[in-house]
Amino acid sequence: IPVHVFVDETRPRCQGARLTAWELGQSGIPHTVVSDTMGGHLMQHGMVDMVITGADRVTRTGDVANKIGTYMQALAAADNSVPFYVA
């Protein structure tokens, strides 16, 4: 299955731009670092098949907490009928 990962910068510490992009590169997975706000645009133009995000916290009941930008990605995914997963 051909895969290309759009990696959000993940502000304010830029983990996506520094760590995630590096790990993908080390694994030979094609990727592009994009600004945090670009995800919605990519989804709107049909360039995203699914969103996978991590979480800073997961409760016993399955609720998740993450950085503020994740909420906007979740809304954009819902608005564009893109599946949204927390891994």
SEFIZA-3560 file (N, C-alpha, C; in Angstrom, 3 decimals):
REM SEFIZA-3560
<numar><xx>0.853</xx><yy>-1.173</yy><zz>0.000</zz><atom>N</atom></numar>
<numar><xx>0.000</xx><yy>0.000</yy><zz>0.000</zz><atom>CA</atom></numar>
<numar><xx>0.905</xx><yy>1.243</yy><zz>0.000</zz><atom>C</atom></numar>
<numar><xx>0.765</xx><yy>2.084</yy><zz>-0.996</zz><atom>N</atom></numar>
<numar><xx>1.574</xx><yy>3.306</yy><zz>-0.983</zz><atom>CA</atom></numar>
<numar><xx>1.117</xx><yy>4.258</yy><zz>0.119</zz><atom>C</atom></numar>
<numar><xx>2.079</xx><yy>4.752</yy><zz>0.880</zz><atom>N</atom></numar>
<numar><xx>1.778</xx><yy>5.627</yy><zz>2.009</zz><atom>CA</atom></numar>
<numar><xx>2.610</xx><yy>6.899</yy><zz>1.880</zz><atom>C</atom></numar>
<numar><xx>1.978</xx><yy>8.029</yy><zz>2.152</zz><atom>N</atom></numar>
<numar><xx>2.689</xx><yy>9.296</yy><zz>2.297</zz><atom>CA</atom></numar>
<numar><xx>2.101</xx><yy>9.975</yy><zz>3.521</zz><atom>C</atom></numar>
<numar><xx>2.942</xx><yy>10.381</yy><zz>4.442</zz><atom>N</atom></numar>
<numar><xx>2.494</xx><yy>10.954</yy><zz>5.707</zz><atom>CA</atom></numar>
<numar><xx>2.693</xx><yy>12.468</yy><zz>5.677</zz><atom>C</atom></numar>
<numar><xx>1.615</xx><yy>13.199</yy><zz>5.986</zz><atom>N</atom></numar>
<numar><xx>1.722</xx><yy>14.634</yy><zz>6.219</zz><atom>CA</atom></numar>
<numar><xx>1.921</xx><yy>14.804</yy><zz>7.720</zz><atom>C</atom></numar>
<numar><xx>3.045</xx><yy>15.351</yy><zz>8.110</zz><atom>N</atom></numar>
<numar><xx>3.409</xx><yy>15.494</yy><zz>9.520</zz><atom>CA</atom></numar>
<numar><xx>3.174</xx><yy>16.931</yy><zz>9.956</zz><atom>C</atom></numar>
<numar><xx>2.278</xx><yy>17.133</yy><zz>10.929</zz><atom>N</atom></numar>
<numar><xx>2.082</xx><yy>18.471</yy><zz>11.504</zz><atom>CA</atom></numar>
<numar><xx>3.322</xx><yy>18.866</yy><zz>12.294</zz><atom>C</atom></numar>
<numar><xx>3.615</xx><yy>20.168</yy><zz>12.309</zz><atom>N</atom></numar>
<numar><xx>4.741</xx><yy>20.680</yy><zz>13.097</zz><atom>CA</atom></numar>
<numar><xx>4.626</xx><yy>20.283</yy><zz>14.566</zz><atom>C</atom></numar>
<numar><xx>3.428</xx><yy>20.305</yy><zz>15.078</zz><atom>N</atom></numar>
<numar><xx>3.112</xx><yy>20.018</yy><zz>16.480</zz><atom>CA</atom></numar>
<numar><xx>3.710</xx><yy>21.076</yy><zz>17.398</zz><atom>C</atom></numar>
<numar><xx>3.128</xx><yy>22.245</yy><zz>17.353</zz><atom>N</atom></numar>
<numar><xx>3.582</xx><yy>23.345</yy><zz>18.205</zz><atom>CA</atom></numar>
<numar><xx>3.128</xx><yy>23.132</yy><zz>19.638</zz><atom>C</atom></numar>
<numar><xx>3.779</xx><yy>23.640</yy><zz>20.620</zz><atom>N</atom></numar>
<numar><xx>4.854</xx><yy>24.616</yy><zz>20.527</zz><atom>CA</atom></numar>
<numar><xx>6.246</xx><yy>23.997</yy><zz>20.478</zz><atom>C</atom></numar>
<numar><xx>6.395</xx><yy>22.704</yy><zz>20.705</zz><atom>N</atom></numar>
<numar><xx>7.734</xx><yy>22.110</yy><zz>20.782</zz><atom>CA</atom></numar>
<numar><xx>8.221</xx><yy>21.492</yy><zz>19.465</zz><atom>C</atom></numar>
<numar><xx>7.377</xx><yy>21.514</yy><zz>18.453</zz><atom>N</atom></numar>
<numar><xx>7.743</xx><yy>21.017</yy><zz>17.112</zz><atom>CA</atom></numar>
<numar><xx>8.164</xx><yy>19.545</yy><zz>17.096</zz><atom>C</atom></numar>
<numar><xx>7.500</xx><yy>18.706</yy><zz>17.911</zz><atom>N</atom></numar>
<numar><xx>7.834</xx><yy>17.287</yy><zz>17.924</zz><atom>CA</atom></numar>
<numar><xx>7.621</xx><yy>16.661</yy><zz>16.554</zz><atom>C</atom></numar>
<numar><xx>6.565</xx><yy>17.084</yy><zz>15.847</zz><atom>N</atom></numar>
<numar><xx>6.301</xx><yy>16.525</yy><zz>14.524</zz><atom>CA</atom></numar>
<numar><xx>7.403</xx><yy>16.853</yy><zz>13.549</zz><atom>C</atom></numar>
<numar><xx>7.815</xx><yy>18.119</yy><zz>13.533</zz><atom>N</atom></numar>
<numar><xx>8.846</xx><yy>18.554</yy><zz>12.603</zz><atom>CA</atom></numar>
<numar><xx>10.200</xx><yy>17.966</yy><zz>12.949</zz><atom>C</atom></numar>
<numar><xx>10.458</xx><yy>17.744</yy><zz>14.211</zz><atom>N</atom></numar>
<numar><xx>11.771</xx><yy>17.236</yy><zz>14.603</zz><atom>CA</atom></numar>
<numar><xx>11.781</xx><yy>15.716</yy><zz>14.775</zz><atom>C</atom></numar>
<numar><xx>10.941</xx><yy>15.208</yy><zz>15.636</zz><atom>N</atom></numar>
<numar><xx>11.013</xx><yy>13.791</yy><zz>15.996</zz><atom>CA</atom></numar>
<numar><xx>10.267</xx><yy>12.885</yy><zz>15.019</zz><atom>C</atom></numar>
<numar><xx>8.995</xx><yy>13.162</yy><zz>14.775</zz><atom>N</atom></numar>
<numar><xx>8.195</xx><yy>12.286</yy><zz>13.908</zz><atom>CA</atom></numar>
<numar><xx>8.766</xx><yy>12.240</yy><zz>12.500</zz><atom>C</atom></numar>
<numar><xx>9.128</xx><yy>13.391</yy><zz>11.948</zz><atom>N</atom></numar>
<numar><xx>9.696</xx><yy>13.425</yy><zz>10.602</zz><atom>CA</atom></numar>
<numar><xx>11.010</xx><yy>12.658</yy><zz>10.555</zz><atom>C</atom></numar>
<numar><xx>11.828</xx><yy>12.790</yy><zz>11.572</zz><atom>N</atom></numar>
<numar><xx>13.093</xx><yy>12.057</yy><zz>11.624</zz><atom>CA</atom></numar>
<numar><xx>12.849</xx><yy>10.547</yy><zz>11.660</zz><atom>C</atom></numar>
<numar><xx>11.907</xx><yy>10.111</yy><zz>12.523</zz><atom>N</atom></numar>
<numar><xx>11.604</xx><yy>8.682</yy><zz>12.629</zz><atom>CA</atom></numar>
<numar><xx>11.067</xx><yy>8.120</yy><zz>11.312</zz><atom>C</atom></numar>
<numar><xx>10.193</xx><yy>8.881</yy><zz>10.647</zz><atom>N</atom></numar>
<numar><xx>9.673</xx><yy>8.430</yy><zz>9.351</zz><atom>CA</atom></numar>
<numar><xx>10.801</xx><yy>8.328</yy><zz>8.330</zz><atom>C</atom></numar>
<numar><xx>11.691</xx><yy>9.314</yy><zz>8.317</zz><atom>N</atom></numar>
<numar><xx>12.830</xx><yy>9.286</yy><zz>7.403</zz><atom>CA</atom></numar>
<numar><xx>13.734</xx><yy>8.100</yy><zz>7.666</zz><atom>C</atom></numar>
<numar><xx>13.986</xx><yy>7.802</yy><zz>8.928</zz><atom>N</atom></numar>
<numar><xx>14.822</xx><yy>6.653</yy><zz>9.286</zz><atom>CA</atom></numar>
<numar><xx>14.195</xx><yy>5.338</yy><zz>8.845</zz><atom>C</atom></numar>
<numar><xx>12.868</xx><yy>5.323</yy><zz>8.773</zz><atom>N</atom></numar>
<numar><xx>12.142</xx><yy>4.114</yy><zz>8.355</zz><atom>CA</atom></numar>
<numar><xx>11.877</xx><yy>4.087</yy><zz>6.853</zz><atom>C</atom></numar>
<numar><xx>12.305</xx><yy>5.127</yy><zz>6.151</zz><atom>N</atom></numar>
<numar><xx>12.112</xx><yy>5.176</yy><zz>4.702</zz><atom>CA</atom></numar>
<numar><xx>10.682</xx><yy>5.458</yy><zz>4.273</zz><atom>C</atom></numar>
<numar><xx>9.902</xx><yy>6.059</yy><zz>5.153</zz><atom>N</atom></numar>
<numar><xx>8.499</xx><yy>6.356</yy><zz>4.843</zz><atom>CA</atom></numar>
<numar><xx>8.409</xx><yy>7.774</yy><zz>4.279</zz><atom>C</atom></numar>
<numar><xx>7.858</xx><yy>7.933</yy><zz>3.070</zz><atom>N</atom></numar>
<numar><xx>7.735</xx><yy>9.270</yy><zz>2.489</zz><atom>CA</atom></numar>
<numar><xx>6.850</xx><yy>10.168</yy><zz>3.351</zz><atom>C</atom></numar>
<numar><xx>7.284</xx><yy>11.409</yy><zz>3.548</zz><atom>N</atom></numar>
<numar><xx>6.539</xx><yy>12.325</yy><zz>4.404</zz><atom>CA</atom></numar>
<numar><xx>6.814</xx><yy>13.764</yy><zz>3.999</zz><atom>C</atom></numar>
<numar><xx>5.910</xx><yy>14.636</yy><zz>4.422</zz><atom>N</atom></numar>
<numar><xx>6.036</xx><yy>16.076</yy><zz>4.213</zz><atom>CA</atom></numar>
<numar><xx>5.645</xx><yy>16.770</yy><zz>5.509</zz><atom>C</atom></numar>
<numar><xx>6.481</xx><yy>17.657</yy><zz>6.002</zz><atom>N</atom></numar>
<numar><xx>6.156</xx><yy>18.437</yy><zz>7.192</zz><atom>CA</atom></numar>
<numar><xx>5.305</xx><yy>19.627</yy><zz>6.757</zz><atom>C</atom></numar>
<numar><xx>4.164</xx><yy>19.807</yy><zz>7.413</zz><atom>N</atom></numar>
<numar><xx>3.253</xx><yy>20.911</yy><zz>7.093</zz><atom>CA</atom></numar>
<numar><xx>2.944</xx><yy>21.694</yy><zz>8.362</zz><atom>C</atom></numar>
<numar><xx>2.486</xx><yy>22.919</yy><zz>8.190</zz><atom>N</atom></numar>
<numar><xx>2.086</xx><yy>23.717</yy><zz>9.353</zz><atom>CA</atom></numar>
<numar><xx>0.848</xx><yy>23.087</yy><zz>9.988</zz><atom>C</atom></numar>
<numar><xx>0.662</xx><yy>23.359</yy><zz>11.261</zz><atom>N</atom></numar>
<numar><xx>-0.476</xx><yy>22.784</yy><zz>11.979</zz><atom>CA</atom></numar>
<numar><xx>-1.813</xx><yy>23.121</yy><zz>11.332</zz><atom>C</atom></numar>
<numar><xx>-1.910</xx><yy>24.273</yy><zz>10.709</zz><atom>N</atom></numar>
<numar><xx>-3.180</xx><yy>24.691</yy><zz>10.127</zz><atom>CA</atom></numar>
<numar><xx>-3.414</xx><yy>24.145</yy><zz>8.723</zz><atom>C</atom></numar>
<numar><xx>-2.438</xx><yy>23.484</yy><zz>8.142</zz><atom>N</atom></numar>
<numar><xx>-2.562</xx><yy>23.006</yy><zz>6.767</zz><atom>CA</atom></numar>
<numar><xx>-3.399</xx><yy>21.723</yy><zz>6.655</zz><atom>C</atom></numar>
<numar><xx>-3.544</xx><yy>20.992</yy><zz>7.733</zz><atom>N</atom></numar>
<numar><xx>-4.276</xx><yy>19.725</yy><zz>7.697</zz><atom>CA</atom></numar>
<numar><xx>-5.673</xx><yy>19.853</yy><zz>7.138</zz><atom>C</atom></numar>
<numar><xx>-6.407</xx><yy>20.848</yy><zz>7.587</zz><atom>N</atom></numar>
<numar><xx>-7.776</xx><yy>21.053</yy><zz>7.107</zz><atom>CA</atom></numar>
<numar><xx>-7.818</xx><yy>21.315</yy><zz>5.609</zz><atom>C</atom></numar>
<numar><xx>-6.876</xx><yy>22.080</yy><zz>5.121</zz><atom>N</atom></numar>
<numar><xx>-6.797</xx><yy>22.375</yy><zz>3.689</zz><atom>CA</atom></numar>
<numar><xx>-6.543</xx><yy>21.088</yy><zz>2.896</zz><atom>C</atom></numar>
<numar><xx>-5.620</xx><yy>20.274</yy><zz>3.374</zz><atom>N</atom></numar>
<numar><xx>-5.320</xx><yy>19.008</yy><zz>2.691</zz><atom>CA</atom></numar>
<numar><xx>-6.538</xx><yy>18.091</yy><zz>2.687</zz><atom>C</atom></numar>
<numar><xx>-7.263</xx><yy>18.044</yy><zz>3.795</zz><atom>N</atom></numar>
<numar><xx>-8.475</xx><yy>17.218</yy><zz>3.863</zz><atom>CA</atom></numar>
<numar><xx>-9.540</xx><yy>17.747</yy><zz>2.919</zz><atom>C</atom></numar>
<numar><xx>-9.711</xx><yy>19.043</yy><zz>2.891</zz><atom>N</atom></numar>
<numar><xx>-10.727</xx><yy>19.670</yy><zz>2.047</zz><atom>CA</atom></numar>
<numar><xx>-10.490</xx><yy>19.365</yy><zz>0.569</zz><atom>C</atom></numar>
<numar><xx>-9.242</xx><yy>19.197</yy><zz>0.193</zz><atom>N</atom></numar>
<numar><xx>-8.896</xx><yy>18.924</yy><zz>-1.204</zz><atom>CA</atom></numar>
<numar><xx>-8.698</xx><yy>17.438</yy><zz>-1.488</zz><atom>C</atom></numar>
<numar><xx>-9.171</xx><yy>16.581</yy><zz>-0.577</zz><atom>N</atom></numar>
<numar><xx>-9.156</xx><yy>15.139</yy><zz>-0.800</zz><atom>CA</atom></numar>
<numar><xx>-7.783</xx><yy>14.503</yy><zz>-0.792</zz><atom>C</atom></numar>
<numar><xx>-6.824</xx><yy>15.126</yy><zz>-0.126</zz><atom>N</atom></numar>
<numar><xx>-5.460</xx><yy>14.617</yy><zz>-0.118</zz><atom>CA</atom></numar>
<numar><xx>-5.137</xx><yy>13.764</yy><zz>1.110</zz><atom>C</atom></numar>
<numar><xx>-6.134</xx><yy>13.562</yy><zz>1.977</zz><atom>N</atom></numar>
<numar><xx>-5.932</xx><yy>12.808</yy><zz>3.214</zz><atom>CA</atom></numar>
<numar><xx>-6.963</xx><yy>11.687</yy><zz>3.284</zz><atom>C</atom></numar>
<numar><xx>-6.494</xx><yy>10.459</yy><zz>3.480</zz><atom>N</atom></numar>
<numar><xx>-7.386</xx><yy>9.307</yy><zz>3.592</zz><atom>CA</atom></numar>
<numar><xx>-7.802</xx><yy>9.030</yy><zz>5.035</zz><atom>C</atom></numar>
<numar><xx>-6.919</xx><yy>9.366</yy><zz>5.975</zz><atom>N</atom></numar>
<numar><xx>-7.224</xx><yy>9.176</yy><zz>7.395</zz><atom>CA</atom></numar>
<numar><xx>-6.288</xx><yy>10.037</yy><zz>8.223</zz><atom>C</atom></numar>
<numar><xx>-6.715</xx><yy>10.332</yy><zz>9.436</zz><atom>N</atom></numar>
<numar><xx>-5.884</xx><yy>11.062</yy><zz>10.386</zz><atom>CA</atom></numar>
<numar><xx>-5.574</xx><yy>10.119</yy><zz>11.532</zz><atom>C</atom></numar>
<numar><xx>-4.289</xx><yy>10.017</yy><zz>11.879</zz><atom>N</atom></numar>
<numar><xx>-3.867</xx><yy>9.236</yy><zz>13.045</zz><atom>CA</atom></numar>
<numar><xx>-3.087</xx><yy>10.177</yy><zz>13.941</zz><atom>C</atom></numar>
<numar><xx>-3.493</xx><yy>10.259</yy><zz>15.193</zz><atom>N</atom></numar>
<numar><xx>-2.807</xx><yy>11.140</yy><zz>16.141</zz><atom>CA</atom></numar>
<numar><xx>-2.482</xx><yy>10.368</yy><zz>17.408</zz><atom>C</atom></numar>
<numar><xx>-1.553</xx><yy>10.884</yy><zz>18.142</zz><atom>N</atom></numar>
<numar><xx>-1.257</xx><yy>10.341</yy><zz>19.460</zz><atom>CA</atom></numar>
<numar><xx>-2.075</xx><yy>11.084</yy><zz>20.497</zz><atom>C</atom></numar>
<numar><xx>-1.825</xx><yy>10.799</yy><zz>21.749</zz><atom>N</atom></numar>
<numar><xx>-2.521</xx><yy>11.487</yy><zz>22.835</zz><atom>CA</atom></numar>
<numar><xx>-1.571</xx><yy>11.680</yy><zz>23.998</zz><atom>C</atom></numar>
<numar><xx>-1.705</xx><yy>12.823</yy><zz>24.669</zz><atom>N</atom></numar>
<numar><xx>-0.903</xx><yy>13.068</yy><zz>25.864</zz><atom>CA</atom></numar>
<numar><xx>-1.444</xx><yy>12.259</yy><zz>27.040</zz><atom>C</atom></numar>
<numar><xx>-2.761</xx><yy>12.066</yy><zz>27.064</zz><atom>N</atom></numar>
<numar><xx>-3.409</xx><yy>11.304</yy><zz>28.146</zz><atom>CA</atom></numar>
<numar><xx>-4.589</xx><yy>10.523</yy><zz>27.582</zz><atom>C</atom></numar>
<numar><xx>-4.815</xx><yy>9.325</yy><zz>28.123</zz><atom>N</atom></numar>
<numar><xx>-6.001</xx><yy>8.531</yy><zz>27.806</zz><atom>CA</atom></numar>
<numar><xx>-6.589</xx><yy>8.074</yy><zz>29.131</zz><atom>C</atom></numar>
<numar><xx>-7.886</xx><yy>8.330</yy><zz>29.312</zz><atom>N</atom></numar>
<numar><xx>-8.527</xx><yy>7.946</yy><zz>30.570</zz><atom>CA</atom></numar>
<numar><xx>-8.963</xx><yy>6.489</yy><zz>30.525</zz><atom>C</atom></numar>
<numar><xx>-9.350</xx><yy>6.004</yy><zz>31.654</zz><atom>N</atom></numar>
<numar><xx>-9.870</xx><yy>4.648</yy><zz>31.777</zz><atom>CA</atom></numar>
<numar><xx>-11.073</xx><yy>4.401</yy><zz>30.870</zz><atom>C</atom></numar>
<numar><xx>-11.852</xx><yy>5.450</yy><zz>30.640</zz><atom>N</atom></numar>
<numar><xx>-13.066</xx><yy>5.318</yy><zz>29.832</zz><atom>CA</atom></numar>
<numar><xx>-12.813</xx><yy>5.537</yy><zz>28.338</zz><atom>C</atom></numar>
<numar><xx>-11.542</xx><yy>5.815</yy><zz>27.978</zz><atom>N</atom></numar>
<numar><xx>-11.213</xx><yy>5.987</yy><zz>26.571</zz><atom>CA</atom></numar>
<numar><xx>-11.213</xx><yy>7.418</yy><zz>26.087</zz><atom>C</atom></numar>
<numar><xx>-11.522</xx><yy>8.376</yy><zz>26.966</zz><atom>N</atom></numar>
<numar><xx>-11.422</xx><yy>9.787</yy><zz>26.585</zz><atom>CA</atom></numar>
<numar><xx>-9.948</xx><yy>10.131</yy><zz>26.418</zz><atom>C</atom></numar>
<numar><xx>-9.661</xx><yy>11.016</yy><zz>25.477</zz><atom>N</atom></numar>
<numar><xx>-8.274</xx><yy>11.384</yy><zz>25.232</zz><atom>CA</atom></numar>
<numar><xx>-8.066</xx><yy>12.882</yy><zz>25.397</zz><atom>C</atom></numar>
<numar><xx>-6.864</xx><yy>13.260</yy><zz>25.777</zz><atom>N</atom></numar>
<numar><xx>-6.470</xx><yy>14.658</yy><zz>25.871</zz><atom>CA</atom></numar>
<numar><xx>-5.170</xx><yy>14.823</yy><zz>25.095</zz><atom>C</atom></numar>
<numar><xx>-5.103</xx><yy>15.881</yy><zz>24.319</zz><atom>N</atom></numar>
<numar><xx>-3.906</xx><yy>16.161</yy><zz>23.543</zz><atom>CA</atom></numar>
<numar><xx>-3.769</xx><yy>17.665</yy><zz>23.391</zz><atom>C</atom></numar>
<numar><xx>-2.852</xx><yy>18.098</yy><zz>22.584</zz><atom>N</atom></numar>
<numar><xx>-2.634</xx><yy>19.534</yy><zz>22.381</zz><atom>CA</atom></numar>
<numar><xx>-3.828</xx><yy>20.177</yy><zz>21.684</zz><atom>C</atom></numar>
<numar><xx>-3.934</xx><yy>21.480</yy><zz>21.790</zz><atom>N</atom></numar>
<numar><xx>-5.084</xx><yy>22.220</yy><zz>21.277</zz><atom>CA</atom></numar>
<numar><xx>-5.287</xx><yy>22.029</yy><zz>19.776</zz><atom>C</atom></numar>
<numar><xx>-4.221</xx><yy>21.885</yy><zz>19.014</zz><atom>N</atom></numar>
<numar><xx>-4.338</xx><yy>21.730</yy><zz>17.565</zz><atom>CA</atom></numar>
<numar><xx>-5.035</xx><yy>20.451</yy><zz>17.143</zz><atom>C</atom></numar>
<numar><xx>-5.007</xx><yy>19.440</yy><zz>18.003</zz><atom>N</atom></numar>
<numar><xx>-5.657</xx><yy>18.171</yy><zz>17.675</zz><atom>CA</atom></numar>
<numar><xx>-7.165</xx><yy>18.354</yy><zz>17.528</zz><atom>C</atom></numar>
<numar><xx>-7.730</xx><yy>19.233</yy><zz>18.329</zz><atom>N</atom></numar>
<numar><xx>-9.167</xx><yy>19.492</yy><zz>18.246</zz><atom>CA</atom></numar>
<numar><xx>-9.541</xx><yy>20.020</yy><zz>16.862</zz><atom>C</atom></numar>
<numar><xx>-8.751</xx><yy>20.945</yy><zz>16.339</zz><atom>N</atom></numar>
<numar><xx>-9.032</xx><yy>21.502</yy><zz>15.010</zz><atom>CA</atom></numar>
<numar><xx>-8.879</xx><yy>20.442</yy><zz>13.923</zz><atom>C</atom></numar>
<numar><xx>-7.909</xx><yy>19.536</yy><zz>14.084</zz><atom>N</atom></numar>
<numar><xx>-7.753</xx><yy>18.455</yy><zz>13.115</zz><atom>CA</atom></numar>
<numar><xx>-8.960</xx><yy>17.502</yy><zz>13.173</zz><atom>C</atom></numar>
<numar><xx>-9.437</xx><yy>17.233</yy><zz>14.382</zz><atom>N</atom></numar>
<numar><xx>-10.606</xx><yy>16.372</yy><zz>14.542</zz><atom>CA</atom></numar>
<numar><xx>-11.837</xx><yy>16.997</yy><zz>13.896</zz><atom>C</atom></numar>
<numar><xx>-12.021</xx><yy>18.303</yy><zz>14.095</zz><atom>N</atom></numar>
<numar><xx>-13.157</xx><yy>18.987</yy><zz>13.475</zz><atom>CA</atom></numar>
<numar><xx>-13.046</xx><yy>18.976</yy><zz>11.950</zz><atom>C</atom></numar>
<numar><xx>-11.848</xx><yy>19.236</yy><zz>11.443</zz><atom>N</atom></numar>
<numar><xx>-11.640</xx><yy>19.228</yy><zz>9.992</zz><atom>CA</atom></numar>
<numar><xx>-11.892</xx><yy>17.835</yy><zz>9.425</zz><atom>C</atom></numar>
<numar><xx>-11.443</xx><yy>16.813</yy><zz>10.130</zz><atom>N</atom></numar>
<numar><xx>-11.669</xx><yy>15.440</yy><zz>9.671</zz><atom>CA</atom></numar>
<numar><xx>-13.163</xx><yy>15.136</yy><zz>9.633</zz><atom>C</atom></numar>
<numar><xx>-13.878</xx><yy>15.491</yy><zz>10.688</zz><atom>N</atom></numar>
<numar><xx>-15.325</xx><yy>15.255</yy><zz>10.723</zz><atom>CA</atom></numar>
<numar><xx>-16.030</xx><yy>16.008</yy><zz>9.604</zz><atom>C</atom></numar>
<numar><xx>-15.644</xx><yy>17.242</yy><zz>9.377</zz><atom>N</atom></numar>
<numar><xx>-16.268</xx><yy>18.080</yy><zz>8.354</zz><atom>CA</atom></numar>
<numar><xx>-16.026</xx><yy>17.551</yy><zz>6.941</zz><atom>C</atom></numar>
<numar><xx>-14.910</xx><yy>16.841</yy><zz>6.768</zz><atom>N</atom></numar>
<numar><xx>-14.549</xx><yy>16.336</yy><zz>5.445</zz><atom>CA</atom></numar>
<numar><xx>-14.699</xx><yy>14.820</yy><zz>5.332</zz><atom>C</atom></numar>
<numar><xx>-15.397</xx><yy>14.207</yy><zz>6.281</zz><atom>N</atom></numar>
<numar><xx>-15.653</xx><yy>12.758</yy><zz>6.284</zz><atom>CA</atom></numar>
<numar><xx>-14.374</xx><yy>11.939</yy><zz>6.189</zz><atom>C</atom></numar>
<numar><xx>-13.340</xx><yy>12.380</yy><zz>6.919</zz><atom>N</atom></numar>
<numar><xx>-12.058</xx><yy>11.674</yy><zz>6.971</zz><atom>CA</atom></numar>
<numar><xx>-12.006</xx><yy>10.945</yy><zz>8.298</zz><atom>C</atom></numar>
<numar><xx>-11.767</xx><yy>9.635</yy><zz>8.297</zz><atom>N</atom></numar>
<numar><xx>-11.661</xx><yy>8.901</yy><zz>9.577</zz><atom>CA</atom></numar>
<numar><xx>-10.562</xx><yy>9.481</yy><zz>10.471</zz><atom>C</atom></numar>
<numar><xx>-10.834</xx><yy>9.561</yy><zz>11.762</zz><atom>N</atom></numar>
<numar><xx>-9.906</xx><yy>10.140</yy><zz>12.732</zz><atom>CA</atom></numar>
<numar><xx>-9.627</xx><yy>9.094</yy><zz>13.812</zz><atom>C</atom></numar>
<numar><xx>-8.363</xx><yy>8.741</yy><zz>13.991</zz><atom>N</atom></numar>
<numar><xx>-7.972</xx><yy>7.700</yy><zz>14.952</zz><atom>CA</atom></numar>
<numar><xx>-6.959</xx><yy>8.240</yy><zz>15.948</zz><atom>C</atom></numar>
<numar><xx>-7.068</xx><yy>7.790</yy><zz>17.192</zz><atom>N</atom></numar>
<numar><xx>-6.061</xx><yy>8.057</yy><zz>18.206</zz><atom>CA</atom></numar>
<numar><xx>-5.332</xx><yy>6.752</yy><zz>18.464</zz><atom>C</atom></numar>
<numar><xx>-4.028</xx><yy>6.778</yy><zz>18.246</zz><atom>N</atom></numar>
<numar><xx>-3.236</xx><yy>5.550</yy><zz>18.403</zz><atom>CA</atom></numar>
<numar><xx>-2.362</xx><yy>5.633</yy><zz>19.635</zz><atom>C</atom></numar>
//
